[in-house]
Amino acid sequence: MTKKLTRKEFLQSSAGALLGLPLLQGKGARAQATNPNPIVLENAKPGSFDWYPNNPARKQEIEGYASSTSVNRGNFIRFYVNTAESSYQIEIFRLGWYGGVGARRMTDPVKVRGTKQSRPKTDASTGLIECRWTNPYYLWVPRSSDPTNWCSGVYVAKLTALKSKTESFIPFVVRDDARSAAHLFQLSVTTYQAYNAWGGKSLYQFNSTNGRAFKVSFNRPYDDGYGTGNLITEWSGWEYNMLRFLEREGYDLNYCTNLDTHTSPSLLSNHRSFLSIGHDEYWSWQMRQNVEAARDKKAMHLGFFTANACYWQVRFENDYLLQPNRTMVCYKEDYQRDPYYPVLSRRKYTTVTWRDPIVNLPEDKLIGVMYEYNPVKGDIIVENTNHWVYENSGLNDGDRIVGLLGYEVDRIFGNAPAPVTRLAHSPYATETGTNFADMTIYTLPNGATVFATGTIQWAWGLDDLFAGVLHPNYVNPAVKQITRNVMNRFTRA
């Protein structure tokens, strides 16, 4: 049985969270130490132990959602909160490295009058559950000439019900659209929402009541990860682990969500690379077109530190207030019920898999590999270790990277737009025999390089938060070096 840790014990259970360690640990950070970027400067500020919940609200004592998944510096964002208690406290933290503490306090606690919000009804035809809550808390995100003043990043609004002392989060991204950075780190909020069963419906049968939904709303809390969805889900934490590593290394980052990738092709063109992390399964037509255009026309590098990316096509619709992109649509196997399917001019937007003949755009035409199987639990077997990806890693052909193959994996299917170099070919058992997962890289004639790990659990090799508490410790110096090699090549090129 897992021991219940206090906030401080949990954060210090990670070997990298010992406060005595120097801030800049990796080669990526040392390379930038003479000319620090905003991420380096931001992480030199003191972290805050009190960001992590001691008493999570497991019975919806307090919960909330944001009016948008991201906000640009110099704009407002609203937080809608539900609690039966008379008052609650809200405080804002930015997630990062911060000497291993993992977050920094941005605001003092503010006491707010509580509102017991109405429970939404379920749409009988689509399963849509959409909250129409009132009395939002407004947060102004300032803009100044100092890019570390509300630096672009992943933030959480921490909610505390003042009587029960129960706590939950609302996650959001602060963007800095005016600043060019080397790398654009995308949060996969569409996947968070696809699996989110708050109110009784997700896009999946396994956690839905009386059948799954065909439409899900961003106007509702996330029902896992203390309210953060997949970002800090107790058994995964892929995006957060990679975020901690990249900020510890000092890479020059801006942040966005899938919805920004969907709406803002210009955001992509301000960066040398685009990073897809963890579980990035749900993509719109516009997302894919914008990323492919950045690769093909701007020679933007793509890093897929993930598997099962860009698997389902989705669309977005307005919410009840006519706010755009607040409802996500995905009919999946019930595609004949999708109103776009019967219309020839719209059929390519039918919400099926990208590889389905209706759409006929296999994922590996973008990524180099595409999804094949889950669940998988195994080791990565490396090859072609003379490639620059493996420089200074100490690995030789046939070596194992233990425990990082899973829980979903990709392989080469042969549709990539340029010759693919296979960097790992890893066996795993299935009910019918043995299959293989692949890690790959390819480069277009314009110089754009696309790297794909072919496994979701890559970030567990980079950072040991949750290790030894919720899963084994898979941190691996070779995985860190491979990631540095890819990131450094993306930075320079």
C-alpha positions as CSV (number, residue, x, y, z in Angstrom):
1,M,0.0,0.0,0.0
2,T,1.4,3.4,-1.0
3,K,2.4,5.5,2.0
4,K,0.5,8.8,2.3
5,L,3.1,11.6,2.2
6,T,2.9,15.1,3.3
7,R,3.4,17.8,0.7
8,K,7.0,18.3,1.6
9,E,7.8,14.6,1.9
10,F,6.2,14.0,-1.5
11,L,8.3,16.7,-3.2
12,Q,11.4,15.6,-1.5
13,S,10.8,12.0,-2.4
14,S,12.2,12.9,-5.8
15,A,16.0,12.7,-5.6
16,G,16.1,15.8,-7.8
17,A,14.0,17.8,-5.3
18,L,16.7,18.1,-2.7
19,L,17.0,21.8,-2.3
20,G,20.8,21.8,-2.0
21,L,21.3,21.0,-5.6
22,P,22.4,23.8,-7.9
23,L,19.8,25.1,-10.3
24,L,21.5,24.5,-13.6
25,Q,22.4,20.8,-13.8
26,G,22.4,19.8,-17.5
27,K,24.4,20.6,-20.6
28,G,21.5,22.5,-22.1
29,A,21.5,24.9,-19.2
30,R,25.3,25.3,-19.1
31,A,25.3,26.2,-22.7
32,Q,23.0,29.1,-22.0
33,A,24.4,30.2,-18.7
34,T,26.4,33.1,-20.3
35,N,23.3,34.5,-22.0
36,P,20.3,33.4,-19.8
37,N,16.9,33.2,-21.4
38,P,13.6,33.9,-19.4
39,I,13.3,30.3,-18.4
40,V,16.7,30.3,-16.7
41,L,16.0,33.6,-15.0
42,E,12.6,32.5,-13.9
43,N,13.8,29.3,-12.4
44,A,16.5,31.2,-10.4
45,K,13.6,32.6,-8.4
46,P,12.6,30.7,-5.1
47,G,10.1,27.9,-5.4
48,S,7.2,27.3,-3.1
49,F,6.6,24.0,-1.3
50,D,2.9,24.9,-0.5
51,W,1.7,24.6,-4.1
52,Y,1.0,20.9,-3.8
53,P,-2.2,19.8,-2.1
54,N,-2.1,18.1,1.3
55,N,-5.9,17.4,1.3
56,P,-7.2,16.9,-2.2
57,A,-11.0,17.4,-2.8
58,R,-12.0,13.9,-3.7
59,K,-15.7,14.4,-3.3
60,Q,-16.1,17.6,-5.3
61,E,-15.9,19.8,-2.1
62,I,-14.3,22.4,-4.3
63,E,-13.7,22.3,-8.1
64,G,-13.5,24.7,-11.0
65,Y,-12.6,25.4,-14.7
66,A,-11.0,28.2,-16.6
67,S,-12.7,30.3,-19.3
68,S,-9.9,29.3,-21.7
69,T,-7.1,26.8,-21.8
70,S,-4.5,29.6,-22.2
71,V,-4.1,33.3,-21.8
72,N,-1.7,35.7,-23.5
73,R,0.3,38.1,-21.2
74,G,-1.7,41.3,-20.9
75,N,-5.1,39.7,-20.8
76,F,-7.8,38.4,-18.4
77,I,-8.7,34.8,-17.7
78,R,-11.8,33.7,-15.6
79,F,-12.1,30.9,-13.1
80,Y,-15.5,29.4,-12.4
81,V,-15.6,27.6,-9.0
82,N,-18.1,25.4,-7.3
83,T,-18.3,24.8,-3.6
84,A,-21.0,24.4,-1.0
85,E,-18.9,26.3,1.5
86,S,-19.4,29.9,2.2
87,S,-15.9,30.9,1.1
88,Y,-12.8,29.6,-0.6
89,Q,-9.2,30.8,-1.2
90,I,-7.5,31.1,-4.6
91,E,-3.8,31.4,-5.2
92,I,-1.8,31.1,-8.4
93,F,1.4,29.1,-9.0
94,R,3.7,28.6,-12.0
95,L,5.0,25.1,-12.5
96,G,8.7,24.6,-13.3
97,W,11.9,23.3,-11.8
98,Y,12.7,25.9,-9.1
99,G,15.5,23.9,-7.5
100,G,13.3,20.7,-7.5
101,V,10.4,22.3,-5.6
102,G,8.4,22.2,-8.8
103,A,6.4,25.5,-8.6
104,R,6.6,29.2,-7.6
105,R,4.0,31.3,-6.0
106,M,2.7,34.1,-8.2
107,T,-0.1,35.6,-6.0
108,D,-0.9,35.8,-2.3
109,P,-4.1,33.9,-1.3
110,V,-7.3,35.7,-2.0
111,K,-10.5,35.0,-0.1
112,V,-13.6,34.7,-2.3
113,R,-17.3,34.1,-1.5
114,G,-18.3,30.6,-2.4
115,T,-21.0,29.7,-4.9
116,K,-22.8,26.4,-5.0
117,Q,-23.2,26.0,-8.8
118,S,-25.9,24.3,-10.7
119,R,-25.4,20.8,-12.1
120,P,-25.7,20.7,-15.9
121,K,-28.0,18.4,-17.7
122,T,-26.8,15.9,-20.2
123,D,-27.7,16.4,-23.9
124,A,-29.6,13.3,-24.8
125,S,-28.3,13.1,-28.4
126,T,-24.6,13.9,-28.0
127,G,-23.9,13.3,-24.3
128,L,-22.6,16.9,-24.0
129,I,-22.3,18.1,-20.4
130,E,-21.7,21.8,-20.3
131,C,-21.5,23.9,-17.1
132,R,-23.0,27.3,-17.1
133,W,-21.5,28.6,-13.8
134,T,-21.6,32.1,-12.5
135,N,-19.6,34.5,-10.3
136,P,-16.1,33.9,-11.8
137,Y,-12.9,35.1,-10.3
138,Y,-11.0,37.3,-12.7
139,L,-7.2,37.1,-13.0
140,W,-5.3,39.8,-14.9
141,V,-2.0,38.5,-16.3
142,P,0.2,41.6,-16.7
143,R,2.5,42.3,-19.5
144,S,5.7,44.2,-19.1
145,S,9.1,44.5,-20.9
146,D,10.4,41.9,-18.4
147,P,9.6,38.4,-20.0
148,T,10.0,36.8,-16.5
149,N,7.1,38.9,-15.2
150,W,4.4,36.1,-15.5
151,C,6.8,34.2,-17.8
152,S,5.1,31.9,-20.4
153,G,4.5,28.6,-18.7
154,V,2.1,26.2,-17.2
155,Y,0.2,27.6,-14.2
156,V,-2.4,26.3,-11.7
157,A,-5.0,28.2,-9.8
158,K,-5.1,26.4,-6.4
159,L,-8.5,26.4,-4.8
160,T,-9.0,25.8,-1.0
161,A,-12.4,25.4,0.6
162,L,-11.8,27.3,3.9
163,K,-14.0,25.1,6.2
164,S,-13.0,21.6,5.1
165,K,-9.5,22.7,3.9
166,T,-9.9,20.5,0.8
167,E,-8.0,21.6,-2.3
168,S,-8.1,21.3,-6.1
169,F,-6.5,22.9,-9.1
170,I,-7.5,24.6,-12.3
171,P,-4.7,24.4,-14.9
172,F,-4.0,27.0,-17.6
173,V,-1.1,28.2,-19.8
174,V,0.3,31.7,-20.0
175,R,1.5,32.5,-23.5
176,D,3.9,35.1,-24.6
177,D,2.8,35.6,-28.3
178,A,5.1,38.6,-28.8
179,R,8.3,36.7,-27.9
180,S,10.1,34.4,-30.2
181,A,11.7,31.4,-28.4
182,A,13.6,28.4,-29.5
183,H,11.0,25.8,-28.5
184,L,7.2,25.7,-28.3
185,F,6.0,23.2,-25.6
186,Q,2.4,22.2,-26.2
187,L,0.0,21.0,-23.5
188,S,-2.3,18.3,-24.8
189,V,-5.5,19.5,-23.3
190,T,-7.7,17.9,-26.0
191,T,-6.6,14.5,-24.6
192,Y,-7.3,15.7,-21.1
193,Q,-10.8,16.5,-22.1
194,A,-11.4,13.4,-24.1
195,Y,-10.8,11.2,-21.0
196,N,-12.5,13.6,-18.6
197,A,-15.6,12.0,-17.3
198,W,-16.7,14.9,-15.0
199,G,-20.5,14.7,-14.8
200,G,-20.6,11.2,-16.1
201,K,-19.5,11.4,-19.7
202,S,-16.2,11.3,-21.6
203,L,-15.4,10.2,-25.2
204,Y,-14.9,6.7,-23.7
205,Q,-17.2,3.9,-22.7
206,F,-15.1,2.7,-19.8
207,N,-15.7,5.8,-17.6
208,S,-19.0,7.0,-19.0
209,T,-22.4,6.4,-17.6
210,N,-25.0,5.0,-20.0
211,G,-22.8,5.3,-23.1
212,R,-20.1,7.7,-24.1
213,A,-20.4,11.2,-25.4
214,F,-19.8,12.4,-28.9
215,K,-19.2,16.0,-27.6
216,V,-17.4,17.1,-24.5
217,S,-17.1,20.6,-23.1
218,F,-14.1,22.6,-21.7
219,N,-16.7,24.3,-19.5
220,R,-16.3,21.8,-16.7
221,P,-13.6,20.7,-14.3
222,Y,-11.2,17.9,-14.9
223,D,-12.1,14.8,-12.8
224,D,-8.6,13.6,-12.2
225,G,-5.1,14.8,-11.4
226,Y,-6.5,17.0,-8.5
227,G,-8.3,18.9,-11.3
228,T,-5.3,19.1,-13.7
229,G,-6.4,16.3,-16.0
230,N,-3.4,14.4,-17.5
231,L,-0.9,17.1,-16.5
232,I,-0.2,15.8,-13.0
233,T,-2.3,12.6,-13.0
234,E,-1.0,10.4,-10.2
235,W,0.1,7.5,-12.3
236,S,1.5,9.4,-15.3
237,G,2.8,13.0,-15.0
238,W,4.5,12.8,-18.4
239,E,4.1,16.4,-19.4
240,Y,5.0,17.7,-16.0
241,N,8.1,15.5,-15.7
242,M,9.3,16.7,-19.1
243,L,8.5,20.3,-18.2
244,R,10.6,20.0,-15.0
245,F,13.5,18.5,-17.0
246,L,13.5,21.1,-19.8
247,E,13.3,24.0,-17.3
248,R,16.0,22.5,-15.1
249,E,18.2,22.3,-18.2
250,G,17.4,25.9,-19.1
251,Y,16.0,25.6,-22.6
252,D,14.4,28.6,-24.1
253,L,10.7,27.8,-24.0
254,N,7.3,29.2,-24.8
255,Y,4.1,27.3,-23.9
256,C,0.8,26.8,-25.6
257,T,-2.1,24.3,-25.7
258,N,-3.6,22.3,-28.6
259,L,-6.2,25.0,-29.0
260,D,-3.5,27.6,-29.7
261,T,-2.0,25.2,-32.3
262,H,-5.5,25.0,-33.8
263,T,-6.1,28.7,-34.0
264,S,-2.7,30.4,-34.4
265,P,-0.3,29.2,-37.1
266,S,1.7,32.4,-36.6
267,L,2.5,31.1,-33.0
268,L,4.3,28.1,-34.5
269,S,6.4,30.2,-36.9
270,N,7.9,32.1,-34.0
271,H,9.8,29.0,-32.8
272,R,12.5,26.6,-34.1
273,S,10.8,23.5,-32.8
274,F,7.4,22.2,-31.7
275,L,7.2,19.7,-28.8
276,S,4.5,17.1,-28.4
277,I,4.7,15.4,-25.0
278,G,3.1,12.4,-23.2
279,H,-0.3,11.6,-24.6
280,D,-1.3,13.9,-27.5
281,E,-4.0,11.8,-29.1
282,Y,-6.6,14.2,-30.3
283,W,-5.9,16.7,-33.2
284,S,-8.1,18.9,-35.3
285,W,-7.6,19.3,-39.1
286,Q,-6.3,22.9,-38.4
287,M,-3.8,21.6,-35.9
288,R,-2.3,19.2,-38.3
289,Q,-2.3,21.6,-41.2
290,N,-0.6,24.3,-39.1
291,V,2.1,22.0,-37.8
292,E,2.8,20.4,-41.2
293,A,2.9,23.9,-42.8
294,A,5.4,25.0,-40.2
295,R,7.5,21.9,-40.9
296,D,7.4,22.3,-44.7
297,K,7.4,26.1,-45.1
298,K,9.4,27.3,-42.1
299,A,11.6,24.2,-41.6
300,M,10.3,23.9,-38.0
301,H,11.6,20.9,-36.2
302,L,9.1,18.6,-34.5
303,G,9.8,16.6,-31.4
304,F,7.3,13.8,-30.6
305,F,8.3,12.7,-27.1
306,T,5.2,10.6,-27.1
307,A,3.3,7.8,-28.8
308,N,-0.3,7.5,-30.1
309,A,-0.1,11.2,-31.1
310,C,-2.5,12.7,-33.7
311,Y,-4.6,9.5,-33.7
312,W,-8.2,10.8,-33.6
313,Q,-9.4,13.8,-35.7
314,V,-11.6,16.2,-33.7
315,R,-13.5,19.4,-34.5
316,F,-14.4,22.3,-32.2
317,E,-17.7,24.1,-31.8
318,N,-18.9,27.2,-29.9
319,D,-20.3,26.9,-26.4
320,Y,-23.6,28.2,-25.1
321,L,-22.2,31.8,-25.0
322,L,-20.9,31.4,-28.6
323,Q,-17.3,31.3,-27.3
324,P,-15.3,29.5,-30.0
325,N,-13.6,26.2,-29.5
326,R,-15.1,25.3,-26.1
327,T,-16.8,22.1,-27.3
328,M,-14.8,19.2,-28.8
329,V,-16.5,16.8,-31.2
330,C,-15.4,13.2,-31.9
331,Y,-17.9,10.5,-33.1
332,K,-15.2,7.8,-33.6
333,E,-16.7,4.4,-34.5
334,D,-20.1,6.0,-34.8
335,Y,-18.9,8.2,-37.7
336,Q,-22.1,7.7,-39.6
337,R,-23.8,9.8,-37.0
338,D,-21.3,12.6,-37.6
339,P,-23.2,15.3,-39.6
340,Y,-20.1,16.0,-41.6
341,Y,-19.9,12.4,-43.0
342,P,-22.8,12.5,-45.5
343,V,-21.6,15.9,-47.0
344,L,-18.9,15.2,-49.6
345,S,-17.3,18.6,-49.2
346,R,-17.0,18.1,-45.5
347,R,-16.3,14.4,-45.3
348,K,-12.6,14.7,-44.8
349,Y,-13.4,16.4,-41.4
350,T,-15.3,13.4,-40.2
351,T,-14.1,12.6,-36.7
352,V,-12.5,9.2,-37.2
353,T,-8.9,8.2,-37.0
354,W,-6.5,10.0,-39.3
355,R,-5.5,6.8,-41.0
356,D,-9.2,5.9,-41.8
357,P,-9.9,5.8,-45.5
358,I,-12.4,8.6,-45.0
359,V,-9.6,11.0,-44.1
360,N,-6.6,9.0,-45.5
361,L,-3.9,10.9,-43.8
362,P,-1.9,8.3,-41.7
363,E,-0.2,9.8,-38.7
364,D,3.2,8.7,-39.8
365,K,3.1,11.1,-42.7
366,L,3.7,13.7,-40.0
367,I,5.5,11.8,-37.2
368,G,7.4,9.1,-39.0
369,V,5.7,6.4,-36.9
370,M,2.2,5.8,-35.7
371,Y,0.3,4.0,-33.0
372,E,-0.1,0.2,-32.9
373,Y,-0.7,-1.2,-29.4
374,N,-1.4,-0.9,-25.7
375,P,-0.9,-1.7,-22.9
376,V,2.8,-2.4,-23.2
377,K,5.4,-2.7,-20.4
378,G,8.9,-3.3,-21.6
379,D,12.4,-2.0,-22.5
380,I,13.6,0.1,-25.4
381,I,16.3,-1.7,-27.5
382,V,18.5,0.8,-29.2
383,E,20.2,0.6,-32.7
384,N,22.1,2.8,-35.1
385,T,23.9,4.2,-32.1
386,N,26.5,5.9,-34.4
387,H,23.7,8.5,-35.1
388,W,24.2,11.9,-33.5
389,V,21.1,11.3,-31.4
390,Y,23.2,8.9,-29.3
391,E,26.3,11.1,-29.0
392,N,27.8,10.9,-25.5
393,S,25.0,8.6,-24.3
394,G,27.3,5.6,-23.7
395,L,24.8,3.3,-25.5
396,N,25.7,0.6,-28.1
397,D,23.5,-1.3,-30.5
398,G,21.4,-3.8,-28.6
399,D,21.5,-2.0,-25.3
400,R,18.3,-1.8,-23.2
401,I,16.7,1.3,-21.8
402,V,14.8,-0.3,-19.0
403,G,11.1,0.3,-18.3
404,L,10.4,3.1,-20.7
405,L,8.5,1.2,-23.4
406,G,4.8,1.7,-22.9
407,Y,2.1,2.1,-22.0
408,E,1.2,2.9,-25.7
409,V,3.7,2.4,-28.5
410,D,4.2,3.3,-32.2
411,R,6.0,1.6,-35.1
412,I,7.1,2.4,-38.7
413,F,4.3,1.9,-41.2
414,G,6.1,3.3,-44.2
415,N,4.2,6.6,-45.0
416,A,6.8,9.1,-43.8
417,P,7.6,12.0,-46.2
418,A,11.4,11.3,-46.2
419,P,13.7,8.3,-45.5
420,V,13.3,7.3,-41.8
421,T,16.3,6.3,-39.6
422,R,15.2,3.7,-37.1
423,L,16.9,4.4,-33.7
424,A,15.3,1.6,-31.7
425,H,13.4,-1.5,-32.5
426,S,11.9,-2.9,-29.3
427,P,10.0,-6.2,-28.9
428,Y,6.9,-6.6,-26.7
429,A,4.5,-9.4,-26.2
430,T,0.9,-9.3,-27.3
431,E,-1.9,-11.9,-27.1
432,T,-1.0,-13.1,-30.6
433,G,2.8,-13.1,-30.4
434,T,5.6,-10.5,-30.5
435,N,5.4,-7.0,-32.0
436,F,8.0,-4.3,-32.3
437,A,7.9,-0.6,-31.4
438,D,10.2,1.9,-33.1
439,M,12.0,5.2,-32.3
440,T,12.8,7.2,-35.4
441,I,14.1,10.4,-36.9
442,Y,13.8,11.9,-40.4
443,T,14.9,15.1,-42.1
444,L,13.2,16.9,-45.0
445,P,15.3,18.6,-47.7
446,N,14.6,22.0,-46.1
447,G,16.4,20.8,-43.0
448,A,13.3,20.2,-40.8
449,T,14.0,17.3,-38.5
450,V,11.2,15.1,-36.9
451,F,12.1,13.0,-33.9
452,A,9.7,10.5,-32.4
453,T,10.3,8.3,-29.3
454,G,7.5,5.8,-30.2
455,T,6.6,5.5,-26.5
456,I,4.6,7.6,-24.1
457,Q,6.7,7.0,-21.0
458,W,9.9,8.7,-22.3
459,A,9.6,11.5,-19.7
460,W,9.9,9.0,-16.8
461,G,13.5,8.7,-17.9
462,L,14.1,12.4,-17.5
463,D,12.7,13.3,-14.0
464,D,12.0,11.2,-11.0
465,L,9.0,13.0,-9.6
466,F,6.5,10.2,-8.6
467,A,9.3,7.6,-9.0
468,G,9.4,5.1,-6.1
469,V,6.1,6.5,-4.8
470,L,3.7,5.7,-7.7
471,H,5.9,3.9,-10.2
472,P,9.5,2.5,-10.3
473,N,12.3,4.9,-10.8
474,Y,13.2,4.8,-14.5
475,V,15.4,7.9,-14.7
476,N,18.3,7.1,-17.1
477,P,21.3,9.3,-17.9
478,A,21.3,8.0,-21.5
479,V,17.7,9.2,-21.9
480,K,18.6,12.6,-20.6
481,Q,21.5,12.8,-23.0
482,I,19.5,11.7,-26.0
483,T,16.9,14.4,-25.1
484,R,19.7,17.0,-24.8
485,N,21.1,16.0,-28.1
486,V,17.7,16.4,-29.9
487,M,16.9,19.7,-28.1
488,N,20.3,21.1,-28.7
489,R,20.2,20.3,-32.4
490,F,16.7,21.9,-32.6
491,T,18.1,25.0,-30.8
492,R,21.1,25.4,-33.2
493,A,19.6,24.5,-36.5
